[in-house]
Amino acid sequence: MGSADERNARVADLAEAMAGAIRGGDRRALARGLTLVENESAQGEALLATLGSGGRAHRVGITGPPGAGKSTLVSALTAAWRGAGATVGVLAVDPSSPFTGGALLGDRIRMLAHTADEHVFIRSLASRGALGGLSAGVYDAADLLDAAGFDPVLLETVGVGQGEVEICRAADTTVVVLAPGSGDIVQGMKAGLLEIADVLVINQADREGADALEAALRSAVELRDGTPPPIVTTIATRGEGVEALRALLEARAASDEVLPQRRFERARARLRAAVDRRRADGFWAQRGEILEATARAVAAGESSAADAVRALLQEESR
């Protein structure tokens, strides 16, 4: 057996051992596995292949503008699900550090109340500049939590505003959280967050303006095709309305009408993105010098961007 074959066999053996540990509830193995898949390493790929995609856990995306209380709501929902006997996985997508590319870990700090609970697993992941609020590793990380037996898996995103729509491709159910004071941005979000919401939550509902926000939301969602999403009011800091939200999400998870189609769409989008990413990586690995020269020509005004793109695409067929 050649050295490459030996390395591949060793990676496969390690993946098998780690997969067994993860299925057996070993939290250290799960944490190590999450690091491997987030870094898109060969060991991580082998682990995912060994574990399979799971497909059992209800993946709930929590998104919305900054300041809406998403992390507080996630913490309260986690407590509610634990009270119902569920095991809960949480992936909190933080803005990437500009120096290390790693997550800033803010959400983990805000959820310290659950860190000692062996039936809750919380992981902060870096967004790594992803415009949709999610990095590619979030899909794989959710697969690992699913395979480890956590259900539901909550995906909380950074809250970057109207462009944060990638969550609907990664989650079975998308919860958009708003708070009083957000009414002036409802109009601007019609083509963004409001369009992807399966459930709308008005958090901090004890604040002035909650009724006006609810009225604005009901007017906005009436313009959507199909059945308008339900609107739930919560005061997450006091746990009010959280159990009603959990029951609504549980009912959705039990429905055979919605989730199979959503999971098919997620798989299709994920596969397409992965293939596109690998093709792009391979292309630039072989033609990095051409990119440098072409970029200089565009910057100097010697070529238009459109001509440069055509030239680069011609290189791909060679």
C-alpha positions as CSV (number, residue, x, y, z in Angstrom):
1,M,0.0,0.0,0.0
2,G,1.5,3.4,-1.0
3,S,1.9,6.3,1.4
4,A,-1.2,8.1,0.0
5,D,-3.3,4.9,0.5
6,E,-2.0,4.6,4.0
7,R,-2.9,8.1,4.8
8,N,-6.4,7.7,3.4
9,A,-6.9,4.5,5.4
10,R,-5.7,6.2,8.5
11,V,-8.1,9.1,8.0
12,A,-11.0,6.7,7.4
13,D,-10.1,4.7,10.6
14,L,-10.0,7.9,12.6
15,A,-13.3,9.1,11.2
16,E,-14.9,5.8,12.1
17,A,-13.7,6.0,15.6
18,M,-14.8,9.6,16.0
19,A,-18.2,8.9,14.5
20,G,-18.7,6.1,17.0
21,A,-17.8,8.5,19.9
22,I,-20.1,11.2,18.6
23,R,-23.0,8.8,18.3
24,G,-22.2,7.6,21.9
25,G,-22.5,11.1,23.3
26,D,-18.9,12.1,23.6
27,R,-19.0,15.9,23.7
28,R,-15.2,16.3,23.2
29,A,-15.4,14.2,20.1
30,L,-18.3,16.3,18.9
31,A,-16.4,19.5,19.5
32,R,-13.4,18.2,17.7
33,G,-15.5,17.0,14.8
34,L,-17.2,20.4,14.5
35,T,-13.7,22.0,14.3
36,L,-12.7,19.6,11.5
37,V,-15.8,20.3,9.4
38,E,-15.7,24.0,10.0
39,N,-12.1,24.1,8.7
40,E,-13.2,21.9,5.6
41,S,-10.5,19.4,6.3
42,A,-10.1,16.0,4.8
43,Q,-10.7,14.5,8.2
44,G,-13.9,16.5,8.4
45,E,-15.1,15.2,5.0
46,A,-14.4,11.6,6.1
47,L,-16.3,12.1,9.3
48,L,-19.3,13.5,7.5
49,A,-19.3,10.6,5.1
50,T,-19.1,8.1,7.9
51,L,-21.9,9.7,9.9
52,G,-24.3,10.4,7.1
53,S,-26.5,13.5,6.9
54,G,-28.9,12.4,9.7
55,G,-32.0,14.2,8.5
56,R,-34.0,13.7,11.7
57,A,-33.5,16.9,13.6
58,H,-35.8,19.9,13.1
59,R,-33.5,22.8,12.1
60,V,-34.8,26.1,13.2
61,G,-33.2,29.3,11.9
62,I,-33.5,32.4,14.1
63,T,-32.7,35.6,12.3
64,G,-33.6,39.3,12.3
65,P,-32.1,42.7,12.7
66,P,-29.5,43.4,15.4
67,G,-31.0,44.4,18.8
68,A,-34.2,42.3,18.4
69,G,-33.2,39.9,21.2
70,K,-32.4,36.9,19.1
71,S,-29.9,35.4,21.5
72,T,-32.2,36.0,24.5
73,L,-35.0,34.2,22.6
74,V,-32.7,31.3,21.6
75,S,-31.8,30.9,25.3
76,A,-35.4,31.0,26.4
77,L,-36.4,28.5,23.6
78,T,-33.6,26.2,24.7
79,A,-34.9,26.3,28.2
80,A,-38.5,25.6,27.0
81,W,-37.4,22.6,24.9
82,R,-35.3,21.2,27.8
83,G,-38.4,21.5,30.0
84,A,-40.2,19.3,27.4
85,G,-37.4,16.7,27.5
86,A,-35.7,17.6,24.2
87,T,-31.9,17.7,23.6
88,V,-31.0,21.0,22.0
89,G,-28.1,21.9,19.7
90,V,-27.3,25.6,19.1
91,L,-25.1,27.0,16.4
92,A,-24.6,30.7,17.0
93,V,-23.1,32.3,13.9
94,D,-21.0,35.3,15.1
95,P,-19.3,38.0,13.0
96,S,-15.8,36.8,12.1
97,S,-12.8,38.3,13.8
98,P,-11.0,40.6,11.4
99,F,-7.7,39.3,12.7
100,T,-8.2,35.5,13.1
101,G,-11.3,34.8,11.0
102,G,-12.7,33.0,14.1
103,A,-16.0,33.7,15.8
104,L,-16.2,36.4,18.5
105,L,-18.1,34.0,20.8
106,G,-20.6,36.6,21.9
107,D,-23.5,34.2,21.8
108,R,-21.8,31.6,23.8
109,I,-21.2,34.2,26.6
110,R,-24.9,35.2,26.5
111,M,-26.0,31.5,26.9
112,L,-23.9,30.6,29.9
113,A,-27.0,29.4,31.7
114,H,-27.1,26.3,29.5
115,T,-23.4,25.4,29.3
116,A,-23.5,22.9,32.2
117,D,-26.4,21.0,30.8
118,E,-25.2,17.8,29.1
119,H,-28.3,17.8,27.0
120,V,-27.5,21.2,25.4
121,F,-24.6,21.7,23.0
122,I,-23.7,25.3,22.0
123,R,-21.2,26.2,19.4
124,S,-20.2,29.6,18.0
125,L,-19.2,29.5,14.3
126,A,-17.6,32.3,12.3
127,S,-19.6,33.8,9.5
128,R,-16.3,34.3,7.7
129,G,-17.7,37.3,5.8
130,A,-20.6,35.3,4.3
131,L,-23.0,37.9,3.0
132,G,-26.1,35.8,3.8
133,G,-25.1,35.6,7.5
134,L,-24.0,31.9,7.2
135,S,-20.7,30.2,6.3
136,A,-20.7,26.9,4.3
137,G,-19.6,25.1,7.4
138,V,-22.9,25.7,9.1
139,Y,-24.6,23.1,7.0
140,D,-22.0,20.4,7.9
141,A,-22.0,21.5,11.6
142,A,-25.8,21.0,11.7
143,D,-25.4,17.5,10.2
144,L,-23.0,16.6,13.1
145,L,-25.4,17.9,15.8
146,D,-28.2,16.0,14.1
147,A,-26.1,12.8,14.0
148,A,-25.2,13.2,17.6
149,G,-28.9,13.1,18.5
150,F,-29.7,16.7,19.2
151,D,-33.2,17.7,18.1
152,P,-34.0,20.5,17.5
153,V,-30.9,22.3,16.2
154,L,-31.2,26.0,16.4
155,L,-29.3,28.2,14.0
156,E,-28.9,31.8,15.1
157,T,-27.4,34.2,12.6
158,V,-25.6,37.5,13.0
159,G,-28.4,39.8,12.0
160,V,-26.9,41.6,9.1
161,G,-30.1,43.0,7.8
162,Q,-32.1,42.6,4.6
163,G,-29.5,40.5,2.8
164,E,-29.6,37.8,5.5
165,V,-31.7,35.3,3.6
166,E,-29.4,32.3,3.4
167,I,-30.8,31.0,6.6
168,C,-34.0,29.8,4.8
169,R,-31.9,27.4,2.7
170,A,-30.2,25.9,5.8
171,A,-33.2,25.7,8.1
172,D,-36.4,23.7,8.0
173,T,-38.2,26.5,9.7
174,T,-37.2,30.2,9.6
175,V,-38.1,32.4,12.5
176,V,-37.7,36.2,11.9
177,V,-37.4,38.2,15.2
178,L,-38.3,41.9,15.3
179,A,-38.7,44.3,18.2
180,P,-40.7,47.5,18.7
181,G,-38.8,50.3,17.1
182,S,-38.4,48.1,14.0
183,G,-41.6,49.3,12.3
184,D,-39.8,51.8,10.2
185,I,-37.8,49.0,8.6
186,V,-40.6,46.7,7.8
187,Q,-41.2,48.3,4.5
188,G,-37.6,47.9,3.5
189,M,-37.6,44.2,4.5
190,K,-40.6,43.1,2.4
191,A,-38.4,41.6,-0.3
192,G,-35.9,40.2,2.2
193,L,-36.5,38.9,5.7
194,L,-40.3,39.1,5.6
195,E,-40.3,37.0,2.5
196,I,-38.4,34.1,4.0
197,A,-40.2,34.1,7.4
198,D,-42.1,30.9,8.3
199,V,-42.9,32.4,11.7
200,L,-42.7,36.1,12.8
201,V,-41.9,36.9,16.4
202,I,-42.3,40.3,18.0
203,N,-39.9,40.1,20.9
204,Q,-39.8,42.7,23.7
205,A,-43.5,42.9,23.3
206,D,-43.8,44.9,26.6
207,R,-42.2,47.9,25.0
208,E,-44.1,50.8,23.5
209,G,-44.8,50.4,19.8
210,A,-45.4,46.6,19.9
211,D,-49.0,46.9,18.8
212,A,-48.0,49.3,15.9
213,L,-45.3,46.8,14.8
214,E,-47.8,44.0,14.8
215,A,-50.2,46.0,12.7
216,A,-47.4,46.9,10.3
217,L,-46.3,43.3,10.0
218,R,-49.8,42.0,9.3
219,S,-50.2,44.5,6.5
220,A,-46.8,43.6,5.1
221,V,-47.3,39.8,5.1
222,E,-50.7,40.1,3.4
223,L,-48.8,41.0,0.2
224,R,-47.1,37.6,0.3
225,D,-48.2,34.7,-1.9
226,G,-49.8,31.9,0.0
227,T,-50.8,31.7,3.7
228,P,-49.3,34.5,5.8
229,P,-46.9,33.4,8.5
230,P,-48.1,33.3,12.0
231,I,-47.1,36.2,14.3
232,V,-46.1,35.4,17.9
233,T,-45.4,38.0,20.6
234,T,-42.8,37.2,23.3
235,I,-41.0,38.8,26.2
236,A,-38.0,36.5,26.1
237,T,-36.3,38.0,29.2
238,R,-39.3,36.8,31.2
239,G,-40.1,33.7,29.2
240,E,-43.5,35.0,28.2
241,G,-44.9,33.7,24.9
242,V,-41.9,31.3,24.5
243,E,-43.9,28.1,25.2
244,A,-46.5,29.1,22.6
245,L,-43.7,29.7,20.1
246,R,-42.1,26.3,20.9
247,A,-45.5,24.6,20.5
248,L,-46.0,26.2,17.1
249,L,-42.6,25.1,16.0
250,E,-43.2,21.5,17.3
251,A,-46.5,21.4,15.3
252,R,-44.6,22.5,12.2
253,A,-42.0,19.8,12.7
254,A,-44.7,17.2,12.9
255,S,-46.3,18.3,9.7
256,D,-45.7,16.1,6.6
257,E,-46.7,18.9,4.2
258,V,-43.9,21.4,4.6
259,L,-40.6,19.9,5.8
260,P,-39.9,17.3,3.1
261,Q,-40.1,19.9,0.4
262,R,-37.9,22.3,2.4
263,R,-35.3,19.6,3.0
264,F,-35.2,18.7,-0.7
265,E,-34.7,22.4,-1.5
266,R,-31.9,22.6,1.1
267,A,-30.1,19.6,-0.3
268,R,-30.3,20.9,-3.9
269,A,-29.0,24.3,-3.0
270,R,-26.3,22.9,-0.8
271,L,-25.0,20.5,-3.5
272,R,-25.0,23.2,-6.1
273,A,-23.1,25.6,-3.8
274,A,-20.6,23.0,-2.9
275,V,-19.9,22.0,-6.5
276,D,-19.6,25.7,-7.5
277,R,-17.2,26.4,-4.7
278,R,-14.9,23.4,-5.5
279,R,-14.9,24.3,-9.2
280,A,-13.9,27.9,-8.3
281,D,-11.2,26.8,-5.9
282,G,-9.7,24.5,-8.5
283,F,-9.9,27.1,-11.2
284,W,-8.1,29.8,-9.2
285,A,-5.5,27.3,-7.9
286,Q,-4.4,26.6,-11.5
287,R,-4.8,30.2,-12.9
288,G,-4.0,32.5,-10.0
289,E,-1.4,34.3,-12.2
290,I,-4.0,35.0,-14.8
291,L,-6.2,36.6,-12.2
292,E,-3.4,38.9,-11.1
293,A,-2.6,40.1,-14.6
294,T,-6.3,40.5,-15.5
295,A,-7.0,42.5,-12.4
296,R,-4.1,44.8,-13.1
297,A,-5.4,45.4,-16.6
298,V,-8.9,46.3,-15.3
299,A,-7.5,48.5,-12.6
300,A,-5.4,50.4,-15.1
301,G,-8.3,50.9,-17.4
302,E,-6.8,48.7,-20.1
303,S,-9.7,46.2,-20.1
304,S,-13.3,46.4,-19.0
305,A,-14.5,44.1,-16.3
306,A,-16.9,42.4,-18.7
307,D,-14.1,41.6,-21.2
308,A,-12.0,40.3,-18.3
309,V,-14.7,38.0,-17.2
310,R,-15.2,36.6,-20.7
311,A,-11.4,36.0,-21.0
312,L,-11.3,34.2,-17.7
313,L,-14.3,32.0,-18.6
314,Q,-12.5,31.1,-21.9
315,E,-9.6,30.0,-19.8
316,E,-11.8,27.5,-17.9
317,S,-12.6,25.6,-21.1
318,R,-8.9,25.2,-22.0
